[in-house]
Amino acid sequence: MLESTFCHLPGIGPARETKLWSAGLDTWDALAGGSGRHAGISACARAHLAPLLERSRAERASGNPSYFASLLPHDATWRLFRDFRAGTAYLDIETTGMAGGIDVITSISLYDGADVKSYVYGRNLDEFLDDVARYRVLVTYNGACFDVPFIERYFNVRLPHAQIDLRYVLRSLGYTGGLKACEKRLGIDRQGLDGVDGYFAVLLWNEYARRGNGKALDTLLAYNQLDTVNLEA
């Protein structure tokens, strides 16, 4: 899909992109290879776009999804997935929710499509940065506004990854609300954790932190992991 994407180019929005596709200009090569005026693209415009298309090829070949993510509309970043799937991970965090006036990360779940790993405050949270550095794309739900900025503030780092925030993608398809609401409308099973939400996750952490309740932590981590695994669905 990425090589059929034009809306990262200046002057081409979704409507014009669709018009180009309808005219048979459905790949970078097709757009660059034409001559004369065609589908609203003049020879002058083609000449202007030629070096940008060449750079698109180069960035794709070098495995740089961040180049495209910085230019694409938020609801079109899903087009990165097929080309960069091998370097993609799904991410979700849980926090204390401002308990005591301080909001800290309690757990992070990172899933690469095969294996899922949990990072827990007071245990192995510091391993997260080394592990996430292996990936180039992060898939989240509302992560562009919450998870990623929170992680960056918490660890005082910048995550350079391209982001596919499914909140924007789903909203463009008519699905709004939180992740659980979207999952319900899409028929995605919560596997016995339907009653757990973000607020309950805070209570689970408090139960573990204050009383040492291992079952509460296990439930929290299962919930956190399911949030990431279901992003793939």
URPEQUI-V397644 format. One record per backbone hydrogen bond with DSSP energy under -1.0 kcal/mol. NH is the residue of the N-H (numbers start at 0). CO is the residue of the C=O. E is the energy in kcal/mol with one decimal. If there is no record, write none. Layout:
# URPEQUI-V397644
NH	CO	E
NH	CO	E
This chain:
# URPEQUI-V397644
3	0	-1.5
4	1	-1.9
8	5	-2.4
11	8	-1.7
16	12	-2.5
17	13	-2.3
18	14	-1.9
19	15	-2.2
20	16	-2.3
21	17	-2.4
22	18	-1.3
23	20	-2.0
24	19	-2.3
25	23	-1.4
27	2	-1.6
30	26	-2.2
31	27	-2.4
32	28	-2.2
37	40	-2.1
40	37	-1.9
45	41	-2.4
46	42	-2.1
47	43	-1.9
48	44	-2.3
49	45	-1.8
52	48	-2.6
53	49	-2.2
54	50	-2.0
55	51	-2.0
56	52	-2.1
57	53	-2.1
58	54	-3.0
59	55	-2.2
60	56	-2.6
61	57	-2.0
62	59	-1.1
63	58	-2.5
68	64	-2.6
69	65	-1.9
70	67	-1.4
71	67	-2.4
75	72	-2.2
78	75	-1.8
79	76	-2.2
80	77	-1.6
83	79	-2.0
86	83	-1.2
87	84	-1.9
88	136	-2.3
89	110	-3.8
90	138	-2.6
91	108	-1.6
93	106	-2.7
95	103	-2.0
100	97	-2.4
101	98	-1.4
105	93	-2.5
106	93	-1.4
107	118	-2.1
108	91	-2.9
109	116	-2.3
110	89	-2.4
111	114	-2.0
116	109	-2.5
118	107	-2.5
120	105	-2.6
122	119	-2.3
123	119	-1.1
124	119	-1.2
126	123	-2.1
127	124	-1.5
130	126	-1.8
131	127	-3.0
132	128	-1.1
133	130	-1.6
134	131	-1.7
135	86	-2.9
136	86	-2.2
137	161	-2.7
138	88	-2.7
139	163	-2.1
145	141	-2.1
147	142	-2.2
149	145	-2.5
150	146	-2.5
151	147	-2.6
152	148	-2.3
153	149	-2.8
154	150	-2.6
156	151	-1.5
161	135	-2.5
163	137	-2.8
165	139	-3.0
167	164	-1.1
168	164	-1.2
169	165	-3.0
170	166	-1.8
171	167	-1.7
173	170	-1.4
174	169	-2.8
181	177	-2.1
182	178	-2.6
183	179	-2.3
184	180	-2.0
185	181	-1.8
187	182	-2.8
192	189	-1.3
195	192	-1.6
200	196	-2.3
201	197	-1.4
202	198	-1.7
203	199	-2.4
204	200	-2.1
205	201	-2.4
206	202	-2.3
207	203	-2.0
208	204	-3.4
209	205	-2.5
210	206	-1.6
211	207	-1.9
212	206	-1.2
213	211	-1.0
216	212	-1.5
217	213	-2.4
218	214	-2.2
219	215	-2.2
220	216	-2.7
221	217	-2.2
222	218	-2.3
223	219	-2.6
224	220	-2.8
225	221	-2.2
226	222	-1.8
227	223	-1.1
228	224	-2.8
229	225	-2.6
231	228	-1.1
